[in-house]
């Protein structure tokens, strides 16, 4: 079944129909979803959703947009949250210089600290990277991550950057942007990266794939990402779904 490794169902855009939508996942061939934390409140909300829905899991962490809001005791709270049985990752963490150039140094500090936190609790991490590839690579190279590594969420960089990430042991997650017209970079990345290193996601409620572009995204649209990957790799869609599900299950240690 489809495994959506990155979604935000605690977002207010799901307030009116969240339960109805999530209750429809099985009939839409969605087997697992990871809901992502961006701060303490959304991390706790992710755990609540994971407790309510057996097919959902949670990641906990601080998004780079929230880096300046990290305060004393927050990492202790994240460590405590990470011990929950449905928490499978730290995230989303990383860098975003598109909006956060004024807090670049704070972002880098918090990114490094959360990588170390992930290592200390023996969990993988999900990385957000926007307009910050050079620093993101530098920090990941410095981290000496070992076999408990990370995943690049909604990857949109070049094939050359993908190669460097793979050399560090990172996995690559592909979202709806691969279906966007004229998105040559992501098409090249999908063709280049071995299927065993790929996962799929929606980033719901953002970045709905074609032919749903412009709508609120949800996991029922993640099939469009799998279909596009199958097309680009000359594979059967069911095979792509099965392999990316297996990749995610193993990466997040889900039985």
C-alpha positions in Angstrom: 0.0 0.0 0.0 1.0 3.6 -0.4 3.2 5.1 2.4 3.1 8.9 2.7 6.2 9.8 4.7 5.4 13.5 5.2 2.1 15.2 6.0 0.7 17.8 8.3 -2.8 16.7 9.3 -2.8 18.9 12.4 -3.0 21.9 10.0 -6.1 24.0 10.4 -7.0 23.4 6.8 -8.1 19.9 7.8 -10.2 21.1 10.8 -13.6 20.7 9.0 -13.2 17.2 7.7 -10.0 15.6 9.2 -11.7 12.5 10.6 -13.7 11.9 7.5 -10.7 12.2 5.3 -8.4 10.1 7.4 -11.0 7.4 7.8 -11.0 7.1 4.0 -7.3 6.3 3.6 -7.6 2.5 3.6 -10.1 2.5 0.7 -7.7 4.8 -1.2 -4.9 2.3 -0.8 -3.0 4.4 1.7 -1.4 2.1 4.3 0.7 4.5 6.4 1.2 8.2 7.0 3.8 10.0 9.1 2.6 13.3 10.5 5.3 15.8 11.0 6.1 18.1 13.9 7.2 21.7 13.4 7.4 22.8 17.1 6.3 21.4 20.4 2.6 21.9 19.9 2.5 20.3 16.4 4.7 17.5 17.6 2.2 16.8 20.4 -0.7 17.0 17.9 1.1 14.5 15.6 1.3 12.1 18.5 -2.4 12.5 19.2 -3.2 11.7 15.6 -0.9 8.7 15.7 -2.6 7.4 18.8 -6.1 7.8 17.2 -5.3 6.2 13.9 -3.3 2.9 13.8 -1.9 3.6 10.4 -0.4 7.0 11.4 3.0 7.7 13.0 4.6 10.8 14.2 7.8 12.8 13.9 8.7 15.4 16.5 11.0 18.4 16.1 11.5 22.1 15.2 11.1 23.3 11.6 13.7 25.9 10.7 11.1 28.6 10.6 10.7 27.9 14.4 14.4 27.9 15.2 14.4 31.3 16.9 11.5 30.1 19.2 13.4 27.2 20.7 13.7 27.8 24.5 15.2 26.2 27.5 13.7 22.8 28.2 12.3 22.3 24.7 14.9 19.6 23.8 14.1 17.8 27.0 10.5 17.8 25.9 11.4 16.5 22.5 13.4 13.7 24.0 10.4 12.8 26.2 8.1 12.9 23.2 10.5 10.8 21.1 10.1 7.9 23.5 6.4 7.4 22.5 5.9 4.2 20.7 4.4 5.9 17.7 7.2 8.4 17.2 9.5 7.1 14.4 11.6 10.2 13.5 12.9 13.6 14.5 11.6 16.3 12.2 11.1 18.2 10.3 14.5 19.8 10.9 16.9 21.7 8.6 17.5 25.0 7.0 15.3 27.5 5.1 17.0 30.6 3.7 14.1 31.6 1.5 12.2 33.0 4.5 14.8 32.9 7.3 18.0 34.7 6.1 17.8 36.9 9.2 18.2 33.9 11.5 20.6 31.8 9.4 23.1 31.3 12.3 20.3 30.3 14.7 18.9 27.9 12.1 22.3 26.2 11.7 22.7 25.9 15.5 19.3 24.4 16.0 19.8 22.0 13.0 23.1 20.7 14.4 21.5 20.3 17.9 18.5 18.4 16.5 20.8 16.0 14.5 22.6 15.3 17.7 19.3 14.8 19.5 18.2 12.3 16.9 21.4 10.4 17.3 21.0 10.4 21.1 17.5 8.8 20.9 18.5 6.5 18.0 15.9 7.8 15.5 16.3 8.9 11.9 15.4 12.5 10.9 13.6 14.3 8.2 15.4 17.3 6.6 13.8 20.5 5.2 16.2 22.3 2.8 15.2 25.4 0.9 17.8 27.7 -0.7 20.3 26.4 1.8 21.9 23.4 0.1 25.6 24.4 0.7 25.1 24.8 4.4 22.8 21.8 4.7 25.4 19.6 3.1 28.2 21.0 5.2 26.3 20.3 8.4 25.3 16.8 7.4 28.9 16.0 6.4 30.1 17.3 9.8 27.5 15.2 11.7 29.2 11.8 11.2 25.7 10.3 11.3 26.5 6.6 11.1 23.8 4.1 10.2 20.9 6.1 11.8 20.7 8.6 9.1 18.1 10.9 7.6 15.8 11.6 4.7 15.6 14.7 2.5 12.0 15.7 2.5 10.3 16.9 -0.7 13.6 16.9 -2.6 13.9 19.6 -5.3 17.6 20.0 -5.8 19.9 18.8 -8.6 21.0 15.3 -9.5 24.5 16.3 -8.3 23.2 17.3 -4.9 21.2 14.0 -4.8 24.5 12.2 -5.4 26.2 13.9 -2.5 23.2 13.2 -0.2 23.2 9.5 -1.2 27.0 9.4 -0.5 26.2 10.5 3.1 23.7 7.7 3.5 20.7 10.0 3.2 17.4 8.8 1.6 15.4 10.9 -0.9 11.7 11.6 -0.6 9.8 12.8 -3.7 6.6 14.8 -3.6 4.1 16.2 -6.0 6.6 18.6 -7.6 7.9 15.8 -9.7 4.6 16.0 -11.6 4.8 19.7 -12.3 5.4 20.8 -15.9 9.0 21.6 -16.9 10.4 20.4 -13.5 13.5 19.0 -15.2 15.6 18.8 -12.1 13.3 16.5 -10.1 12.7 14.3 -13.2 16.5 13.8 -13.5 16.8 13.0 -9.8 14.1 10.3 -10.0 15.8 8.7 -13.0 19.1 8.8 -11.2 18.4 7.7 -7.7 18.0 3.9 -7.1 14.5 3.0 -6.3 15.8 1.4 -3.1 16.7 4.9 -1.9 13.4 6.6 -2.7 10.3 7.3 -0.6 7.1 9.2 -1.5 5.2 12.0 0.2 2.5 14.6 -0.2 3.6 17.4 2.3 -0.2 17.8 2.8 -1.9 20.2 2.7 0.8 21.7 0.4 2.1 20.9 -3.1 -0.7 18.8 -4.6 0.5 16.9 -7.6 -0.9 17.2 -11.1 -3.8 16.7 -11.9 -4.9 18.0 -8.4 -2.6 21.0 -8.4 -4.1 24.0 -6.7 -6.3 21.9 -4.4 -5.6 21.2 -0.8 -3.3 18.2 -0.9 -3.9 15.0 1.0 -2.5 11.4 1.1 -5.2 10.2 -1.3 -3.2 12.0 -4.0 0.2 10.4 -3.3 -0.6 7.7 -5.9 0.1 10.4 -8.5 3.7 10.6 -7.3 4.1 6.9 -7.4 2.6 6.8 -10.9 5.1 9.5 -12.1 8.1 7.7 -10.6 6.9 4.5 -12.4 6.7 6.3 -15.7 10.1 7.9 -15.3 11.8 4.6 -14.3 9.9 2.4 -16.7 8.5 0.4 -13.8 5.0 -0.9 -12.9 3.2 1.5 -10.5 2.4 -1.4 -8.1 6.1 -2.2 -8.0 7.0 1.4 -7.1 4.3 1.4 -4.4 5.6 -1.9 -2.9 9.2 -0.9 -3.0 8.8 2.6 -1.6 6.5 1.2 1.2 9.2 -1.4 2.0 11.9 1.4 2.1 9.8 3.5 4.5 8.9 0.6 6.7 12.6 -0.4 7.1 13.8 3.2 7.5 11.4 4.0 10.3 11.5 0.5 11.8 7.8 -0.1 11.5 6.8 -3.8 11.7 
